[in-house]
């Protein structure tokens, strides 16, 4: 990845991130029992168009949808089909937006429907959000990539859950998927991982499971699921590396 240096490039990334955050926020509000994944995908695509962007995911070879939507044991890359959400489901919404030559990528996992949520599942959602927040703070100039990975792994394991080892976050910018890969766990010594520099833009993803981290590919050829059928979670933001902390680009204000 080539770090962005000019203020004009940074502002384009910020604007694209704000537009994506708006799209995801509106789509999350539409999540309810009875709505189909296909309907959510169509809504997201129409919102992207209103924001004068293009669906990043449709630029991925052989992928024909604006979103990746996963339910319960779905981890990533879920195809938005005819399944209708049920009260108590856990839905992960992952959306990418291409705006003025740059991509932004963002995801959240939420419970479907109102009502009380079991403590362990509430803790499951909190752990993902907190791990992402800690990882963003670690995305600063002078740190190593391993600081981000360690922050994710520490928070997820502290809550009693497990980071997926076979999937990673990534650099993002002119291409949707760029180097470096950003694991959700630290393997080896931090000092041997890549150094972060100001201007790098990262899609930091917290990808984790309720229990075992073994994953399987669905017969549809895209959807990745937990092998044991337990819950999976996904929290992601596009982050600009700066001198003191990461700046979240995918936020609406």
C-alpha positions in Angstrom: 0.0 0.0 0.0 1.1 3.5 -0.8 0.1 5.9 2.0 -2.0 8.9 0.9 -0.2 12.2 1.5 -2.2 15.0 0.0 -4.9 16.7 1.9 -7.2 16.4 -1.2 -6.8 12.6 -1.1 -7.5 12.5 2.6 -10.6 14.6 2.2 -11.9 12.3 -0.5 -11.4 9.3 1.7 -13.2 11.1 4.6 -16.1 12.0 2.4 -16.4 8.5 1.0 -16.3 7.1 4.6 -19.0 9.5 5.8 -21.2 8.5 2.9 -20.7 4.8 3.6 -21.4 5.2 7.3 -24.7 6.9 6.4 -25.6 4.0 4.1 -24.8 1.4 6.7 -26.7 3.3 9.4 -29.8 3.5 7.2 -29.6 -0.2 6.3 -29.1 -1.2 9.9 -32.3 0.7 10.8 -34.2 -1.4 8.3 -33.2 -4.7 9.9 -36.3 -6.3 11.4 -38.0 -9.6 11.6 -39.6 -10.6 8.3 -37.3 -8.6 6.0 -35.3 -10.6 3.5 -31.6 -10.4 3.0 -32.3 -9.6 -0.7 -34.4 -6.6 0.3 -31.7 -5.3 2.6 -29.2 -5.6 -0.3 -31.5 -3.7 -2.7 -32.0 -1.0 -0.1 -28.2 -0.6 0.5 -27.5 -0.4 -3.3 -30.2 2.3 -3.7 -28.7 4.3 -0.8 -25.2 4.0 -2.3 -26.5 5.4 -5.5 -28.1 8.3 -3.6 -24.7 9.0 -2.1 -23.2 9.2 -5.6 -21.1 6.1 -5.0 -20.8 2.6 -6.5 -21.1 -0.7 -4.7 -17.5 -1.8 -4.1 -18.4 -5.4 -3.7 -19.9 -5.6 -7.2 -16.4 -4.8 -8.4 -15.2 -8.2 -7.0 -15.0 -10.8 -9.8 -18.1 -13.0 -9.9 -19.8 -11.2 -6.9 -23.1 -9.7 -8.0 -24.4 -8.0 -4.8 -23.8 -4.7 -3.0 -23.5 -6.2 0.4 -22.3 -9.3 2.2 -25.0 -10.3 4.7 -24.4 -13.1 7.3 -26.8 -14.6 9.8 -26.0 -16.3 13.0 -23.2 -18.8 12.1 -22.3 -16.8 9.0 -18.8 -15.3 9.3 -18.2 -13.4 6.1 -19.1 -13.1 2.4 -22.7 -14.1 2.8 -24.9 -13.8 -0.3 -28.1 -11.8 0.3 -30.7 -14.3 -0.8 -34.4 -15.0 0.1 -33.8 -15.8 3.8 -36.1 -13.7 6.0 -34.7 -12.6 9.3 -36.3 -13.9 12.4 -36.5 -12.3 15.9 -33.5 -13.3 17.8 -31.2 -13.8 14.8 -27.8 -12.1 14.7 -27.2 -10.3 11.4 -23.8 -9.0 10.2 -24.0 -6.3 7.5 -20.8 -5.7 5.5 -20.9 -2.9 2.9 -18.3 -1.3 0.6 -18.6 2.0 -1.2 -16.5 3.4 -4.1 -16.4 7.2 -4.2 -14.2 9.4 -6.4 -11.6 6.7 -7.0 -11.4 5.3 -3.4 -13.0 2.4 -1.6 -14.3 2.4 2.0 -15.4 -0.8 3.9 -17.5 -1.1 7.0 -19.4 -3.8 8.9 -21.5 -4.3 12.0 -23.3 -7.2 13.8 -26.6 -6.7 15.5 -29.4 -8.6 17.1 -32.7 -8.7 15.1 -35.8 -7.5 16.8 -36.6 -5.9 20.2 -36.6 -7.6 23.5 -34.1 -8.8 26.1 -30.9 -10.3 24.9 -29.1 -13.1 26.9 -26.1 -11.8 28.8 -23.6 -14.0 27.0 -24.8 -12.9 23.6 -24.9 -9.3 24.7 -21.3 -9.7 25.9 -20.5 -11.2 22.5 -21.6 -8.1 20.7 -19.9 -5.8 23.2 -16.6 -7.7 22.8 -16.5 -7.1 19.0 -17.2 -3.4 19.3 -14.7 -2.9 22.1 -12.0 -4.9 20.2 -12.5 -2.7 17.2 -12.2 0.5 19.3 -8.9 -0.8 20.9 -7.5 -1.7 17.5 -8.3 1.7 16.1 -6.3 3.3 18.9 -3.4 1.1 18.1 -3.4 2.2 14.4 -0.9 5.0 14.8 2.3 6.0 13.2 5.3 4.2 14.7 3.4 1.2 15.9 3.6 -2.2 14.2 0.8 -4.0 12.5 1.0 -6.5 15.3 -0.2 -3.9 17.8 -3.5 -3.9 16.0 -3.7 -7.7 15.9 -2.8 -8.0 19.6 -5.4 -5.4 20.6 -8.1 -7.4 18.8 -7.0 -10.8 20.2 -6.7 -9.5 23.7 -10.2 -8.1 23.9 -11.9 -11.0 22.2 -10.2 -13.6 24.3 -10.7 -11.6 27.5 -14.4 -11.8 26.9 -14.3 -15.6 26.4 -14.5 -15.7 22.6 -12.1 -16.5 19.8 -10.7 -14.5 16.9 -10.9 -16.3 13.5 -7.4 -17.1 12.3 -8.1 -17.9 8.7 -9.5 -14.4 7.7 -8.0 -11.0 8.0 -8.6 -7.2 7.6 -6.7 -5.5 4.9 -5.5 -2.3 3.4 -8.1 -0.3 1.4 -8.0 2.6 -1.1 -7.7 2.5 -4.8 -8.4 -1.2 -4.6 -10.9 -2.7 -2.2 -8.3 -5.3 -1.0 -4.8 -4.1 -0.6 -1.8 -5.0 1.4 -1.2 -5.3 4.3 -3.3 -8.2 5.6 -4.4 -7.5 9.2 -4.8 -10.7 11.3 -7.2 -10.8 14.3 -4.5 -12.4 16.4 -0.8 -11.9 17.0 1.6 -14.7 15.7 5.2 -14.3 16.6 6.9 -11.1 17.7 5.3 -7.7 17.2 8.7 -6.2 16.1 8.7 -8.6 13.1 5.3 -7.3 11.8 5.1 -4.3 9.4 5.5 -0.8 10.7 2.6 1.6 10.4 3.1 5.0 8.7 0.9 8.1 8.6 -1.4 8.1 5.6 -2.0 4.4 5.5 -5.7 3.4 5.2 -6.7 0.2 6.7 -10.0 -1.8 6.8 -9.6 -3.1 10.3 -11.9 -6.1 10.8 -12.7 -7.9 14.0 -13.8 -11.4 12.9 -14.6 -13.8 15.8 -16.7 -16.7 17.0 -18.6 -17.7 20.0 -16.6 -20.9 20.4 -14.4 -22.8 18.0 -12.8 -20.9 15.1 -13.0 -23.7 12.4 -14.8 -22.4 9.3 -16.4 -24.0 6.3 -17.4 -22.7 2.9 -21.1 -23.0 2.0 -22.0 -24.8 -1.3 -22.9 -21.3 -2.7 -19.2 -20.8 -3.1 -19.1 -17.6 -1.1 -20.6 -17.8 2.4 -18.1 -18.7 5.1 -19.7 -20.2 8.2 -18.5 -21.5 11.6 -18.0 -25.3 11.4 -19.7 -25.8 14.8 -22.8 -23.7 14.0 -22.1 -21.2 16.8 -22.4 -17.5 16.4 -19.9 -15.4 14.5 -19.4 -11.6 14.7 -18.0 -8.9 12.4 -17.1 -5.4 13.3 -15.2 -3.2 10.7 -14.2 0.3 10.1 -12.0 2.1 7.5 -9.2 3.8 9.4 -6.6 6.4 8.5 -3.3 6.0 10.3 -2.2 9.2 12.0 0.5 10.2 14.5 -1.4 9.7 17.8 -4.2 7.3 16.9 -6.2 5.9 14.0 -9.0 8.2 12.6 -12.2 6.4 11.8 -13.2 7.5 8.3 -16.5 5.5 8.3 -18.4 7.6 10.6 -21.4 9.8 9.8 -20.3 13.0 11.6 
